[in-house]
Amino acid sequence: MKEEISKQLYEKNITVLIGGGRRHFIPTSEGGTRRDGRNLLNEFRDKKGYQVISTGKEFFNTKLRTPFFGALSHDQTPYEVDRNNTENPSLLFMVQKGLELLIESDKEKRGFFLLIEGSRIDHAMHNNDIASATHELLMFDKTYEYIHKFAEKDPDTLIISTSDHETGGMSILGGFNQNSLNMIKETSMSTEKLREMVNAGQDIRNLMRQHLKINPTDIEVNRIKNELNTPNYFKIMGEIIYQRNKIHFSTTSHSGDDVPLFSNMNVLNGMTDNTEVAKTIKNYLNLNF
Ligand SMILES: [Zn+2]
């Protein structure tokens, strides 16, 4: 599926592409996941004339031009809470650079369409990891603010911000307070990264104290250790965190909850079917398809 999507991105002649998932563009023989033997990174560069950048460091230090493809992580873009500032750009930085490139390439002022995905919010919620999800959301919020300021100066710009579903069936139960909020604020590692570190030999108790602001009981440590590399790990971590901050998850999957939609224009009010989003954009841009 991801290999198919990568191929579509290659075929569509998109002006700017920035994100992670580099492995889906590279054949298995070169450490990637493509089974068709194609190296789409090379093809982007050699056949389509893209500037291709493969690391965050290069992205920070290179003069960029369009068409542009930044495949900045081998696998997923790191969680904001785990991100190394010198090696990986934030969502905001990627959007700033992407927008600059689009404006620069839009010589005839025909306008453009920019899709921004805060893609790891969903992953953190699948992991019932509220602190990681909150750090992702705060970065998404900063990015929204930046786009909003752009739209204020360019009033034809339509912004639509929404999600395709809720994840985790999250609820805040009685007892939530400033301490719960502080715990989220002070968390400096995702539970996914914590598992990686424990598997690499680090002490689980120290990691939890230092990075999750949790002092686990012996029973909790044993529970985690027993299920460390099973699908139950994230559910257990979510439950242990819930004991402290009263943020409850009812599933590690998607839920059927309705989701909000924000816009800078008076579009799509009230209860709306998600298919209306595409139709609204299509009408706004006067597209025929
Ligand atoms: Zn999901």
Residues whose N, C-alpha, C, O or C-beta is under 5 A from the ligand:
A	BS01	ZN	D122
